[in-house]
């Protein structure tokens, strides 16, 4: 009986669907809402910035004229950069302070136009 309980316990611990969830730093509601809609051309990157995070949102990955927008946890637009003209409202030092970045959502299309 004890062996059966141990097997069940370790089985749940290692194969639970909750083991891959990041509960330490969950995404803000506005980021979750975007990901729930499963946009085809959007890429969201989460970057650590000091003791908090910022989110870089690219609304159209295959569009050369789209700006990457950088938001804080409360969805305040901090700056934006990119596009055909390479406009940049972020100072260079602002772009360099992103310590670690990870893509948390990316499009699943293979063709450049999302067809």
N, C-alpha and C positions, 0 to 999 in steps of 0.2 A: 504494500500500500504506500509506504514512504517513497519507494523508488518511483512508483507511478506519479505521485505528486511532484517529485523533483523533475521528472521528465516533462510533465505538463507545464510546470513553472518555467523551466528553461526554454521550452518550446515557445511559450508565449512571449518570453523576454526577447528571443532572437528573431522570431518570425512575426511579431506584432506589426500591424500596419502603422503604428504610431512611432516606431523607432526612428524613422527618417524625418520626422517633423522637427522643425527648428522652433522650439517653444521659448528658447532663451531670448531670441530677437525676432519676434513675429513681424510680418509686414503690416504696414498701416492699412486701414480699411480701404483707402482710395487705390492703393496698389492692388489689393485683393480683388477689388471690383473690376479693374482693368483686366487682370488675369482671368477672372471668371468669364468675361465676355469672349475670351480666346481670339483676340484680334490677329488676323493673318500676317500683318506686316510690322507689328510692333515688337521692339526689343527693349527689355527693362534690365538695367544693370544696377546692382546694389553695391555701394562703396562705403567703407568705413571712413569716418572723418572725425578724428578725435575719439570721444567716447560715445558718438552717435553714428548715424548712417545718413547718406543722401542717396537718391535714386535718379539715375540718368534714364530718360525716356526718349526713345527714338520711335516716332510714330509711323515711319515708313522706311524700313531698312534699305530697300532697293531704290529709293528716290534720292537722287543726288542733291536736290534742293531743300531737303528737310533739315531742320535744326535739331540738335540733341539738346533737350531741356533738362536742367538739373534742379531737383526739388528736395526740400527737407521733409521731415516726418509729417509736418502739418500741411503739406502740399503748397508751400510758399515757393514760388519760382525764384531760385537763387541766381541763375544765369543760364545762357544758352550759347551754343557754338556750332559751327559747321555750315552746311549748305554749299551751294555752288560758289557763292562769293566768299566763303570761309569767314563769315562774320563771327565775332566773338565778343560777348558781353562778360565773359568770365576773364578775369585776369590770369595770366600764365601761372602765377603762384597758386591760384585757386584750383587749376586743373592738376597741378603737381601734388597737392596735399591729399588726394585720394589715396589712402594707404593700401587697402586691399579691395579689389572689385571682383564680383562674381555675377555672371549672367543668371538671372532668376526666371526670365521668360524670354523666349525667342520664337520667331516664326517657324512654322513647319513646312513652308513651301520650298520647292527646289528651283522653280523657274523664277527669273528675275522680276516678272510682272505679276506673280501670284495667281497665274491661271491654273 
